[in-house]
Amino acid sequence: MTLREAWKLGKDRLTEAQVPDADLDAWYLLEWCTGVNRSHYLAWPEEAISPEQEEQYRQTLNQRERRIPLQQITGEQEFMGLSFYVNEHVLIPRQDTEVLVEETAKFLKDGMSFLDLCTGSGCILLSLLHLRAGAEGTGADLSPEALKVAAQNRERLGVKAELIESDLFDKIEGAFDVIVSNPPYIKREEIETLMDEVRLHEPYMALDGHEDGLYFYRKIAEEAPKHLRAGGGLFLEIGWDQGESVSELLREQGFSDVKVVKDLAGLDRVVEGYYR
Ligand code: GLN
C-alpha cells in the first residue's frame, strides 16, 4: 500500500465513522505510524509503507473509529511547549489551562512552595516547575492511576516534585505559598452533552463537578486557608460561566483581591485570590 492509498483509506474510514476532522486525524495517524512528514509525503506520495506500518495504521484507525481521542492513541499531548504522556486515566491537558499556568507563574517565585490539587497528568505541576526550577512543588490526586501518569511525566521531564495520593487536602500537611488547581467542574447534567471523545473516553471523575459544577471549588475555598501561608495565593481554573460564583466562594472564605482572568478566547478562565 502506498502513502497516498493509506491516507485515502484513513480519510474514508474516519469520515464514514463521522469522526470530526477525519482528514487531519487520518494524516496524524499515518504520520505517527510511518514517521513520514508532510514534505516527504508531497515529494513521494507513491512510496510504499511496510506491512508492519500498515497493520499498526489499521489498528489506530480502529481505535479512532471508536472515538478514542488521538492523544490516547499516540500517548502524548503538548502543553506549555512540553510533551506529556497521557492515557485513559487522566484528563488530556487543554490549551485553555495554559492561562492558569501563566497566571500562577507571575506570582510563584523561586524558593516558594506550591500545591497542585487534582494534578492528573501533572501538566500544571510539572510545567510550573519547568518555569520555576527553584520552587518546591507537590501534586495531589485521588486516583493512583493518575499519579502513575504524573510520575512518568516527572521522569520524562526530569523535574523534582512530590506526588501524594490524597482526596483534596485529606493527606496534605503544612502550608504552601501557592495553591493551584484545575478541578473537575462540569455540571453533572451537562456531561452527557459532551463530545464522544470526552464523554466516553476521558475519566468521568476528572469531569464531574457534581450537581452545580461547584463542588470542588467549595471544598477547596473552605480548606485552602488552613494550607496557605500569610500572603499566599489561590489560583483556580473555572468554566466560562463560573467566574462570579467562584469569586464569591473565595470572598466568603476571607480571600482578598479576588479577580477573574480571561483566556485567549475572551472567556472567564481563572479565578485568583490572596490570603492575608
Ligand atoms: N490538573 C489536570 C489538568 O489540568 C487534571 C484536571 C482534572 O482532572 N480535572 O489537566
Boltz pocket constraint, residues with backbone or C-beta under 6 A from the ligand:
constraints:
  - pocket:
      binder: B
      contacts: [[A, 90], [A, 91], [A, 92], [A, 93], [A, 94], [A, 97], [A, 117], [A, 118], [A, 119], [A, 120], [A, 121], [A, 122], [A, 123], [A, 124], [A, 181], [A, 182], [A, 183], [A, 184], [A, 185], [A, 205], [A, 206], [A, 207]]
      max_distance: 6.0
